């Protein structure tokens, strides 16, 4: 903490606050600003769009910024943030990782109060790049997958990752116990939303029971820096007006297997038939990308095992989101986009789990 108050509402993003927050990163003074809540609220944080006027004209100045601050939803704070520690994880990531091997937003200021579980991130706007949210195209998914080998290769088995206590480590017993235990507890209520939950009803409790053996498998695998929630709502893509690809929302950085990110984007982001028809082709491209970046002794069998493990994590995250956040926000956004939220957040992953016989894998441990 640096003495700068962490905002708790849109009105707290004032000229004075911005000047204090930007003092170490911007050589200019804000003289006017306008802050407004995003029309698409986040599920675990509030989002504010800020337009600023500085005391001099310079194209390099951040005249448009995005701020994230503490969710005002008490259920989110109590059932997710207080349990999984995302605010500390994300502010720490932006503090320490300026160029992780994939483009991320430039963080101008970050602060976290552990006692109050409050936080703020102030970042340059990524426009004119834009996020498709849940209405991602298959071309965009392929683009996003193509960005992963450089990120994963840079940190392949890198011991510095093991020194970061804000990453979810593969031997973090408490995190995985809370995650899979929470998902197992939510499973009985899934029937209120979905018609076919049989595989999930069986798989999530079995994963919770088999967790020590599953974590032993994680520990035996090659590891790298994994975004952890690498889906299309977290990604920005170039538009006709310009911009570049970027990955946002680093609330769940894992030290884990690279194909976890691949599984998260590919399985959630594409129709099932497209996934089934293109898995082997895109897997080969990913492996070629790793080799081009210097990773050796990691082949198709390695990928397929880690891909299956990634599906389990992806489904766990979705189940917790369905049970512990206001899922109506996702449903409304998907409706506006012409997307079936149940298909995206549940059925696609459940089908992939079935196709890849992931329950059999868990039972074999």
N, C-alpha and C positions, 0 to 999 in steps of 0.2 A: 504494500500500500504506500502511496506517495503523497497522501494528503488531499488528492483530488477526489471529490465526492463521486461515487458511482451513481449514474442516473437511475431513477426509478420510474420515470414517466417521460413522455415525449417532450414535455415542456422544460425538462431539465437540460436539454441540449441547446444551451444558450451561446451567445458570442463569447462570454467570459469562460464558460466551460471549454469550448472548442480551443480557445487560445491557450488555456492551461494544458489541455491534452496534447496539443500540437507543438508545444514549445520546443521539444527536443528533435522534432522531425521536419518542421516547416519553417523556413526563414521569411516569414511574413505574418501579418496580423489579420485576423478575421474582423471585418467591420460590420457585416450583416450576415444573417443566416436564417434559413427557414427549414424547420424539421417537421416531418409528417410520418405517421405510421404507414407501413407498407400495406397495400391492399391485399397482399397474400401473407398473412401472419405465419410465423414459424410455429412448429409444434412444441419446441422446447425452449424457445427464447422469443423475445419481442424484437421486431425489425423496424428500423427507422431510416428513412431516406433524408439526407441532409444536403441542402444546397447552400453554398457559402460564397460570399464576396470578400476578396482580400484587398489590402491596401495598395497593392500593385498588381499589374497584369502580367501573368506568366503562364504559358500553357502547361508548365509542369506542376502548377499548384492544384491541389485536390478540391476543385470547386464543387464536386459532387461526391458525397461519401455515403457509406452504408454503416450504420451502427447496429450492433446486437447487444441487448441487455437482458436482464433477469426476467424470466417468464412471470407473468402476473397470475398464472393458473396454479393454485395451491396444490392441486392433484399432481401436476407435472413436477413441482418442486419436491413434494413428499415422496412420490412413488418412483421418480426417475432421477432427478438431479441429486437429491440427497443420498440416493442409493449408488448411482454409477459415477458421480463426480465429474460430469462432463465439463462444467465451467472451468475447473482447475485444469483439466486435460487440454482444453482448447486454447485457453490463454497461454499456457506453458508452451504448447506447440508453436504458436505464432511468435512467442518471445525467442525461441531457440532455433527455429527452422525457417530461414529466410528463403532458401532455394533447395527444396528437398528432392528435386529431380522431376518435378511436375509443376506447372505454373499454379500459383496460389495468389489470392488477393494480397496486395501490399498492406500490411498492418501498420497503421499510423500510431495507434495507442492501444494498450490492453491493461486491464486491471481486474483483480479478483480478490474478494474478501472471503476467506475461508470460514470465519465465524458466522457471517450472515448468509453465506452461499449466494452472494451477488456477484455480478461481473459486468464488464462492458468491453466490447471490441469496436474499434473505429478503423474502418478500412476504406481504401480508395474504391470507388465504384468501378465495376468491370465493363461497363458500357463502352462501346456499342455491342460488345458480346452480350448474349442473352441465354437464359436457361429455358429449355423447353418444358421444364417441370416434368409432370408425368406423361406428357404427350410427346415423348421422344421418338425420333425416327430411327429405323434400323441403321441408316447411314451414320447418324450421330452416335449410336451405340458402338458401332465399329470404330469410329474416331476415338471415342473414349477408351475403348479397349486398347487401341494402338498407342495410347499414352502411357500405359502401365509398365511395359518392360524397362524403360529408362528409370522410372521411380524404383521399381523393385530391384533392378540390378545394382543401382547405386548403393543400396543398403543391405545387399545379400550377405547374410551371416555376419553383419557388422556389429562388433561387440559394444559400440557406443550406444546402441539401442537398448541394451540390457541395463544401462546405467540410468535410464530415464524412468523415474517412478510414476510419471503421469501417463506413460504408455500402458495399455493393457498387455501385461506380459503373459506368455503362455503358461507360466506357473503361478499365476494369480488365482489362488484357490477361491478366495472370497468373491471375486468378480464373477467367475464362471458359475459358482454355486448360486449366487443371487440371480444371475441372468437366466440360467436354465431352470432353476427352482421357480423363479417368477413366471417364466413361460409355461411351465407345467401347471402352475396354479391358475393361470388364465385360461388354459385349454378347455375346462368344462363349460365356460361361457361362450365359446366360439360359435356354438350352434345358433346363437341369437343373430349372427350375421351371415353365416355360411351354411349351405346345404350339405356339402360333403367335407367332413372334418376327420374322417376315420383315421387316415394315416397320421395326421398331426396329433390326434388324441393318443395314439400309441407311441409315436416317436418321441415327443417332447418329454414325457415322464421317463422313458427308457434312457434318454440322453442324460437326464438328471441323475438317474441311478448309476449309470456307467461313467459318470464324469471323471473319476480318478484315472480310469483306463484311457478315456478320450484325451485327457490332458497329457498323459504319458506319450500318446501318439503324437500330439502337437510337439512335445519336447524333442522327439526323435527326428523331426522333419527340418529341412532348411528353413530359416526364418528371414524376414525382411520387414521393412516399414510398410504397414498396410493401413490404408485410409480407414477401413472398417465399416463405412456406410456409403460406399461408392455407387450411388444410384443417380438417375438423371436429374433429380431435383437439386442435387449437390454440384451439378456440372454446368459450366457456361461454354457456349460454342460461338465461333465467329459468325457474324451476320453479313449481309450485303454492305452494311455501313462500316464493317471492320471489326476490330477486337480480336481476341485470341482465346483459345481453350484455357479453362482454369477449373480447379477443383476447390470447393469451399467446404465449410462445416466440418472441421477436424475435431469433433467432439469425442470420437471413439478411435483414436489412433492405436493400432494393435502392433505388437511384435509377433508376427504369425506368418502364415504361408501366403505368398503372392496371389495364387488363384482365388483366394477369398474375395479379393476385389473384383476379379474377373467374374466370379459367380454372381456377386451382388448386382452388378450392372447388367450382365447379359441375361440372367434368368428373370429378373424383375422387369427389365426394360424391353424385352422383345416377345412377340407372340410365340406361343409354344411351338407351333409348326416351324417357324423361322429358326428358333433355337435348335430344334431337332435336326434341321437340314444343314445347319451351318456350324455346329459345334466343332467338328473335327477340323474344318478349314480354319476357323478362328483360333482354335487351340494351337494349330501348327504355326500360325502367324505370331502368336504370343511367344512360343518357344523359340522361333527364329529370332525374334526381337531380343530375348534374353541372351541368346548366344552371341548376337551382334554386339551386345553390351558387355560381353566377357564372362557370362555365367556358363559354366560347364557342368557336366555330370548331372543334368536335370532333364529328364525326357518325358515322353508321353505318359508312361505309367505313373511317374511322380506327379505330373499335372493332374491326372484323373483322380488320384487319391485326394489331393489337396483341394480340387474342385468340389468333390463331394463333401469334404469337411466345411468348405466355404458355404455350401448350400444350407448346412445345419445352422451355422451362425446367422446367415441371412434370414432364415425363417424365424429363429429365436428373436431377432431384432424386430421383425414385423409383428410377431405375436404380442410382444410387449407393447409396441406402439398401439396396436389395436385395443389392448386391454387397459392401458395406463395413460393414454392421451385422449384428447377430444377428437375421435376419428371422424366426426361429422365435418371437421375442417377439411380433411382429405377428401371426403365424399363430395363436398360442395365444389372444391377446386376441380376434382376429376370430372364432375358433371359439366362444369363450364368448358372443360377442355374436350369433352366428348369421349372420355376414357372411363372404363368400368373399374372402379377402385378395388372391388373385390377380386377381380382378375389380376390386377397389378400387385396388390399387397398380399395375396394369399394363394390363389389357385395356380398361378404360374410356377411358384416355388414348390408347391405341393406336388405338382405333376413331375417336375424335375427330380425331386426326391424319390418319387416312385420309379421314374425311368432309370435312374442310376442306382436303384436298390440300396438306398442309404440306410434304411432300417436294418437290412441284412448286415451291412457293415457294422452298425452299432451293436447288433446282437452278437457279432463274432468277436467283439473285444473282450 
